[in-house]
Structure formats: C-alpha cells, structure tokens
Amino acid sequence: MINLNRCIFVLVQVLAMLGYSVSGSAQTDPYPARPVKIIVPFGPGGSADMLARVLGEGLAKEFGQSFQIENKAGATGVIGTTEVARAKPDGHTLLLGFDGTLTITPFIQKNVNFNASKDFAPISKLTDVAFVVVVNPSIPVKNIKELVQYSKANPGKLSYASPGVGSTAHMLGEQLRLDGGLDWVHIPYGGSGSGKFIVDVIGGSTPAAVISIAVAAASVREGKVLGVGVPSSQVNSALPNVPTFGQVGFERFNVASWFALLAPLGTPDHIVKRLNAEVAKVLATDAFKARMAIAGMDVTPSTPTELAQLIASDLKKWEKVAERIPKTE
C-alpha cells in the first residue's frame, strides 16, 4: 500500500530542487514580470531620447519584454530624475541618467530632492558625448591656449555659449574662466539640439561656444567656425585636425558628458546584475554602435561599481566649480 505522506514528502523535495515552493510558485519572481519603463528626463527628439529608444529596442529583444520610453522633461532633468529616485525599486522603472542632471544640477539649482550617490542603483554607463570649443573665424587663435591668451589681452570682448546653465559644457567654460581669471560672459541656450548657437557663432553675434562635436563637426569641417580645442586626451576622429586641450598643456580640463542607466536604490542585486549583462550585449552590437556614431556618441559601457565611482568623482569635481557660481531657482 502506498504511503501517502511519503509521496507528498518526496514531491515537495522534487519541487524544491526545481526551484519551486510547495505552493508551486517560483522562489524568485521572473524579471521583468511586466513592461519596463525607462524615464528620459528630457523631451522627445534629443540625443537622450534617441539613446533610450535604441537601448530599449535592444533590451526588449534580449528580455522578451517591452521597454517603454517615457519623457518626463522639466527643470533641466530634475523632474524625471526625481521620479525614478522615488519609484518602487523592483527594476520596472529605470532612468536614462545624464551627468549634468545627476552631478552638476544639485550644486547649481535650488530644491533638488535627490542625491546621485545615495538614491540610485547604478547599472551601466552607456555613452560619452565629446565636446569642442569653437570660435568665429575672425578671432585670431588656433588653440585653446591662444584663446585664453587672447581673452586676457582683450578683456570684455569674449562671451561663450553653452546648451544651458548647469550643463557639462557650461561647467567646462566656467572652469576655464575661473582657473584662468578670465572675464568670459556665459550665454546659456535652451539645449544644443537645435544648433541655434552654432549659427550665432557663425554669424559672429556670439564669439565662442562649448558645444558637442555632433552639432559642431560639419560647421568646423566647412570652415564656418574654427575648432580650437577638444577637451580630451585623444584626438577626436570626427575632427582630426582640431588639437586636444592636452596638446597645449590643458590636460586638467579633459571633460566629456555621459549618459547612464540607473534604477532606484534598493533594486535587488540580481536584477541590477542581469540588466548590466544585457545592456553590455546591446552596446556591443554593431547596429547600436553605428546609431551612436551618427549621433556623435562613443559607446562606453561599465560595471555598476565603475559607474558609482564615476558619479562620486564627478560630484566632487563639479562641486568645487559650482560653489563659485550662483544657484538658480
């Protein structure tokens, strides 16, 4: 005669070995269990939006689940970034993080209610955005060192444009101004996507600009503006004839903007690790690299630890510059 209790015991043991509880449900809930939201803290159509959508397409294929892009623009990225910081940490709400919002805005803008190092679980760095300093061709300089010397010799004559207050480009310009004792006047524009301020540099109403290479490269190659320096240790392939800052002794000003993927703090480690692994697969594809190259971005994946270290380093670096710049509302 079959011992019913013994059969039940054996069945429970078998289910446990297969990863199930006695109720028949998995011990670890499958991820993702539903569509995942990637919050982009800027409006549609820009580089952040494009990056998120290409990344989301790749992750959807890897996970077999939808990754939906939601644009939550406002307050230079603070609104969308704060929403993710307060979201449920289950891996179903992610942030397309921007270095300017995460590591600069808290020092520039009042009433920022998140801490980049304490409110997020870093997943992976995604891309770098390279900059170039450009001037109107009428300014008689060939590199960034000569531009600084020209500014000192002609006080009150130089202003520079950037995508906006608190942008990485703005902070680079302020670092140059403060360290060099210059009287540069900052002219903030409403983002670089429209390319309006490169038009103003071409026309001469704005003498200089710190701008992404993606926006400026064509105008530099056509001779409409003069590229005087790339703040990088390496010559940029898009502008091989533009000298780097390091080539004229300005190594300490090497700066690039970056995008990264983050989750709310408390997101389970196994979800963060899996997201990191799947992001790395997407970033390694030729299709992804090609899309980013068109947008002027370099693909730069990282581990979660490396991204956390980058955030901490940038916070420390930009705080020193930002404390000398008045905060905005």
N, C-alpha and C positions, 0 to 999 in steps of 0.2 A: 504493500500500500504506500502511495506517495506521501511523503511528509510535506504538507502544505507550507508550514513555517520555514522549512529548509529551502524550499523552492523560492519563496519570497526573498529570503536572505541572499541566495545566490543571484537572483535577478537584480537586487539592489546593488550588489557588488559589481556586477557587469555594467550596470548603468553608470556607476561612479567611475569605473575605468574609462568609459567612453566620454566622460566629461559632463554627465548629467546628474542633477539632483534626483531624489526619489520622486519628486513631483513631475519629472520628465522635462524640465526646462534647463537650458544651458546654464552652467555656473557663471560664465561670463557672457553678458549680453552682446550680441553681434554689433559690430560698428562698421559703418553707420546704419542705424536702425531706420532712418528716415532721411529725406533730403537735408543736405548740409548748406548752411548759409555762409557765404564769405562776404563780410561787410567791407565795402570800399568807402572810406570816409571822405570821398570827393565825388563830384558829379560825373555823369557819363561822358564818354568821349575822350578823356585824357589818357595819359600813359598808365596811370594806376588802374583805371577801369579796363583798359586793354589787357594789361598783365593779368588781372584777376580772371578775366573771361577765358583767356588762353589756358591759364593754370587750371581753372575749373573744368574746362573741357577734358584736359588730360587726366585729372583726378577722377572724373566721372567714369572714364574708361577703366582706370585701374581698380576702382572700388565697386563698379557696377551699381552706382547710386548717383543721383543727381546732386551737383554742387551749384547752388543758385547764387547769383551775384545780386547784392542789394546795395545801391548807392545811398549813403547817408551823409550828404555834404553839410558843411557848416562849420564856422569858427575855425578855419584852417585845419580841418580834420578832427577837431576835438569832439564833436557830437558823435560821429560814428565810432571813434576810438573808445570813448567813454561807454557807449552802449555795449561793446564787446567786453570791456572790463567788468561790467555788471551782469553779464549774461550767465546762464547756467553752465557750469564747467563740465559739459558732457561730450564735448567735441563736435556738437552740431551747430555751433556759432563760432566762426573764425574771423580773424582780422587781417586784411591786407594792410600791413603796417608800413608807415612812411617815417623815415628817420627824422624829418623835420618836425612832424607832429609829436613823435614819441620823445625825442631827446633835446629839442630846442624850444618848442612852444611852451612847455611848462615854465621856462625861465623868462619868456617874453610876454606871455599873455596871462592876465589875471583869471582867477576862478577856473583853473584846470583841475578837474577832480579825478585824475588818475596818476599813478606812478608807474612809469615804464618798467622799472625793475621789480616792482612788488605786486602788480595787478595782472600780469600776464605770464603764460607758459610759453616760452619761445619754442617754435617748431623748426623753422629753417629760414635763413636768409635766401633771397630769391635772385635779385639783380642789383647791379650798381649802375648809376647814372653819372656819366662823366661830364665835367664842366669845361668851359673855355672862357677866358676873358677876352672880349673883343672891343675894339675901338673904331671910331670913324677914321678912315684913311688919312684925314687931314692932320691927325695928331702924329708928330714925328717921332715915333718909337717903334722898336722891333720886338721887345720882350717885356715881361712884367717888371723886371728891374728898371728898365728905362722908363716905363710908365710911372713907377713910384718916383723916380728922379725928376721926371717932367712935372709931376704934381707938386713936388716940393718947390720947384723953381717957378711954378705958376700958380700960386695959391688962389683959391676961389674959382678956378676955371674948370675943375673936373667934378662931374657928377656921374654916378653909375646906377644902372637899372638892375633890378632882380625880379624874380617872379612874385615876390611879396615879403612883407615883414615876417621874420622867423623862418624863412626858407633857408636851406643849406647854402644856397648861392648868396643870400643876404649876409649870413654869418661869415662866409669867407671874405666878402667885401669888407665887413666890419673888422675882422681880424687883421686884414691888411691895413685898414685905416688906423686902427688903434695901435698896432705894433709899429707902424711907420710914422706915427704922429702926423697923419695927413688930414686935410680938411675936406675930404670927399663928402658929397651930399648924396644920400641914398634916395632913389626914386623907385618906390615899390609899384609893381604892376599886378594885375589880377590874374596871375598864373602865366606860364610860358607857352601854353598850348596854342594860343592864337598867333604867336610870333610877332605881336604888335611892337614890342620894344626893340626887336632886331630891326624893324622898319624904321623906328625912330633913330637908332644908331646909324643906319644907312643914310638917313636924311640929315643927320647932324644935330637934331634937336636934343638928343641925349648922347653925350660924348662916348660913353663906355657902358658895358654891361657884363655881368656874370651870368652866363646862360648855359643851358645844356647843349652839348655838342650836336645832339639830334636836331635841335632847332636851328643852330647856327652854321652847321657844316657847309651847306650849299652856298650860303652867302659868303663864307670865308673863301671857299674854293673859286668862286666867281670874282673875288676881289672887291666885293661891295663893302665888306668890313675887313678889318685886319685882326687876325688872331694873334694875341701877344703872349699867351701862356695857357698851358693845360696844367691844372694843379694835381699832377700825378708823377709818380716816379718813372713812368714809362711813356714813350711817345704814343699817342693815340692813332690807331690805324686809319681812322676816318680823316684825320688831319695830320699826316706825317710830317708836314713842313712847319708846323707850329711848335715852338720849343716848349719843353716842360718847365715848370717852376724850378725843379731841381737842377736843371742845366745852368741856371743863373744864380744858384745859391739860395733858393727859397724852399728848400725841402720841407721845412716845418709846416708849410701851408698845403701839403698834399691832402686833398679833400674830394670825396665823391658822395653823392647821395645814394640811398639804398631803399629797397623795398624788402619786406619780410612777411612771413606768415606766422601768426601768433594765435593762441587760444586763451580763454580766461584762466587765471590762476586756479589751480585745483583740478584741472583736467587730468584724468588718470594717465599715468606714465605709459601704459601700453598703447593708449590712443595717440599720445604725442609721438612715441617711437614709430608707430605704424605710419602716421601722417608724414613724418620725416623721411621714412624709407620710400613712400610712394611719391612724395614731392621730388626726391632725388631722381627717381625713374623718369618723371615727366621732364625735369630740367635737363636731363641727359639726352633727350631726343633731338635729332637734327631739326625737326619741324619747330620745336619750341625755340631752339637757338636762332633759327632763321627769323622767326617772328620778332624776337627781341632785338636782333641786329638791325632790322629795319627801323625799329623804334629808338635805336641808339643806346641800347642797354646791354651790358655784359652779364652773362649768367654766372652767378656766384653762390652756389648752394653752401650750406654749413650744417654743422650739428647743432642741436639745441643749446649745448654748452657754449659753443663758439658764438652763437647769436646773443646769448645772455652776456657774454664778456664784451661784445661789441657795443651793446646798449649801455652797459656800465661805463665803458671807456668814453663813449660819445657824450654821455651825460656829464661826466667830469670835465671833458674838453670844452663843451659849449657853455657850461655854467660860468666858466671864467670869462668868456667873451660876453655872454648875455647880461652878466651882472653890471656891465658898464653901459648897457642900452636900456632906455626907459621901457617899462612894461606897457602893454596896451590892454584895453578892456576886452 
